[in-house]
Amino acid sequence: MSRFQTILLDLDGTIVDAFTTIHRCYQWVLPQFGLPEPTMEQVHRAVGGGLENAMRHFVREDQLQAAVKLHIAYADKILLEDAALMPGTLELLRAQQTAGVTLAVFTNKRGDHARLVCEHLGVTPFLRGFFAAKDTPWLKPQPEFAAYALQNLGARPETTMLVGDSPFDVQAAHNGGFPCWCVTTGTHDAAQLRAAGADEVFPNLFDLQAALAR
């Protein structure tokens, strides 16, 4: 039997490569406020804590809501154009589903966008649930968000694990009472993830799945 009976999955940077889409949105939004287009590196450093928090890296507080609205509207138009699965995603999902593990998305991406992306990329059949921004009053790393996900899945912290790519994921998992295994395919490198307290760090999902199989 698998050590973990429930695996929560972060989305962007972990099982889905959405950085081109996200970068394009900021490139479109920021010039409308007289700001330069950000680099991909700047976007990488900003994302992870939800759209509003990410946008605060670029615009003033009095511009925030207008910028977020524009970002969402543009993302609606281009959401599926560049989205792709991270290498190893299907292998991880298939192996863990075969092992009887409950799989669910746990993300600070908006729920409507998360569901559309997963359906488009063909991973929805592997998932027992979506827990995303705007689905509840909470975001990672708030402990209430993790508790809500586990309650809805009928899961227990001692047999749950989160797969993520950022310190937000590490903190969210630990606030929920379960470990976080991270990959370096997203916003942070191995040293940053270990410094944040990640329980395990892997270069990709293939290596993470191999560790789960052991």
ZIBEL-V281850 format. One record per pair of residues at least 6 apart in sequence whose ideal C-beta (glycine too) atoms are under 8 Angstrom apart, sorted by sequence separation. I is the first residue (numbers start at 0). J is the second residue. If there is no record, write none. Layout:
i	j
I	J
I	J
This chain:
i	j
8	14
11	17
12	18
29	35
30	36
47	53
96	102
117	123
132	138
137	143
138	144
139	145
148	154
149	155
162	168
163	169
172	178
173	179
181	187
183	189
201	207
10	17
11	18
29	36
46	53
95	102
106	113
136	143
137	144
149	156
161	168
172	179
193	200
29	37
37	45
45	53
55	63
58	66
108	116
135	143
163	171
171	179
187	195
192	200
199	207
45	54
54	63
57	66
104	113
114	123
117	126
135	144
163	172
183	192
201	210
11	21
26	36
92	102
137	147
149	159
161	171
169	179
25	36
26	37
45	56
161	172
168	179
181	192
189	200
199	210
25	37
44	56
45	57
51	63
54	66
117	129
135	147
160	172
169	181
54	67
104	117
168	181
189	202
130	144
161	175
22	37
41	56
114	129
41	57
51	67
54	70
113	129
159	175
161	177
163	179
165	181
181	197
22	39
25	42
50	67
114	131
130	147
160	177
161	178
162	179
163	180
164	181
179	196
180	197
183	200
113	131
130	148
159	177
160	178
161	179
162	180
163	181
164	182
179	197
180	198
181	199
182	200
183	201
184	202
110	129
156	175
157	176
160	179
161	180
162	181
163	182
164	183
179	198
180	199
181	200
182	201
183	202
184	203
22	42
37	57
50	70
128	148
156	176
157	177
160	180
162	182
164	184
165	185
178	198
180	200
181	201
182	202
183	203
184	204
18	39
21	42
50	71
110	131
130	151
156	177
164	185
165	186
166	187
178	199
180	201
182	203
104	126
109	131
110	132
111	133
163	185
164	186
165	187
182	204
34	57
102	125
103	126
106	129
108	131
109	132
110	133
128	151
164	187
169	192
173	196
18	42
34	58
102	126
103	127
104	128
106	130
107	131
108	132
109	133
110	134
128	152
18	43
21	46
102	127
103	128
104	129
105	130
106	131
107	132
127	152
166	191
170	195
182	207
32	58
101	127
103	129
104	130
105	131
106	132
145	171
149	175
166	192
169	195
170	196
103	130
104	131
140	167
144	171
145	172
148	175
165	192
169	196
180	207
29	57
139	167
140	168
164	192
169	197
29	58
96	125
139	168
145	174
146	175
166	195
32	62
92	122
140	170
141	171
145	175
165	195
166	196
180	210
107	138
139	170
140	171
144	175
145	176
25	57
93	125
107	139
139	171
142	174
145	177
89	122
92	125
106	139
141	174
142	175
12	46
32	66
78	112
82	116
88	122
105	139
140	174
11	46
12	47
79	115
84	120
29	66
78	115
79	116
82	119
83	120
28	66
31	69
71	109
74	112
78	116
82	120
84	122
105	144
79	119
105	145
28	69
27	69
28	70
162	204
105	148
25	70
28	73
103	148
162	207
24	70
27	73
24	73
103	152
23	73
24	74
101	152
21	74
24	77
101	154
20	74
23	77
105	161
20	77
50	107
20	78
23	81
49	107
48	107
50	109
20	80
47	107
107	167
20	81
19	81
20	82
17	81
17	82
16	82
105	171
15	82
16	83
15	83
16	84
15	84
16	85
14	84
15	85
14	85
91	162
13	85
12	85
15	88
14	88
14	91
14	92
50	132
49	132
6	95
49	138
48	138
17	108
48	139
1	95
6	100
8	102
10	104
4	99
5	100
6	101
8	103
9	104
11	106
4	100
5	101
6	102
7	103
8	104
9	105
10	106
1	98
3	100
4	101
5	102
6	103
7	104
8	105
9	106
11	108
85	182
1	99
5	103
7	105
8	106
10	108
0	99
1	100
17	116
85	184
15	116
15	117
10	113
15	120
10	116
10	117
14	122
91	204
95	208
90	204
94	208
90	205
87	203
88	204
91	207
95	211
86	203
87	204
91	208
94	211
8	126
47	165
85	203
86	204
87	205
90	208
94	212
47	166
48	167
85	204
86	205
47	167
87	207
91	211
10	131
87	208
7	130
47	186
46	186
7	148
43	185
44	186
43	186
5	149
5	152
14	162
5	154
13	162
4	154
5	155
13	163
4	155
13	164
7	159
9	161
12	164
5	158
6	159
7	160
8	161
9	162
12	165
4	158
5	159
6	160
7	161
8	162
9	163
3	158
4	159
5	160
6	161
7	162
9	164
13	168
2	158
3	159
6	162
9	165
3	160
9	168
7	172
16	184
13	182
13	184
12	184
13	185
12	185
11	185
12	186
9	185
14	204
13	204
3	211
2	211
1	211
